[in-house]
């Protein structure tokens, strides 16, 4: 053991736990596949177009249709030697369905809503929390990055401060209990979308305004129209480029630069 006087100040950037969501075709699966050496837990057959390793092959399945198989895979990742650097859950809403099905099997009911007093949703929340604890073990013991993809949905949102109403993008199929765990445990909640701007074109005394896209971006700070989050000591840009090639590396380059305070 060394002496206390030998300790020096330093930074320690842990592998992140990331939730990325978008509309269908928003590029989230391609982005996740560009992370370092990923293993996909494909829960809805949504990653067939990317060249990645899939945990379903361990069980002779096209996709993961069992909560127990997902847990078994994470236990294998902790116990066995392997070269995987990233675990991808694709997608969140399908994973939640697996958790709900597991609770129904344990409680011998047809629907999670059949369990009195909201007890089913509380039990499902506990399993979802256990998954995030497993994510934290994987990153602390194996140095793995965790990426969870999710679909977006729009819902009516009323700002409690201004009482203004908006259409707000949120995580599809995620109730408040699940969302609370995600907000608390995830390092980043990224909303992937086009960065739209208004462009005005004048012609004589008239003008025409249209909405144009400046390209795909990852939005990192919540706004009235969408949910987002970025954890870190130093501010992270509110918009980060999302290139089609090596999108994950582009994101991490920005995060590393931000954490150095530059």
Secondary structure, DSSP 8 states (H G I E B T S, - for coil): ---GGG----------EEEEEESTTSSHHHHHHTSTTEEEEESSS--TTS--EEGGGGGT-SS---HHHHHHHHHHHHHS-----EEEEE-HHHHHHHHHHHHHHHHT-SSGGGSGGGHHHHHHHHHHHHHHHHHHHHHHHS--EEEEEEEEEEEEEE-TTT--EEEEEEETT--HHHHHHHHHH-SEEEEEEEEEEEEEEEETTEEEEEEEEEEEEEE-S-BTTB--EE--SS---SEEE--SSSHHHHHHHHHHHHHTT-
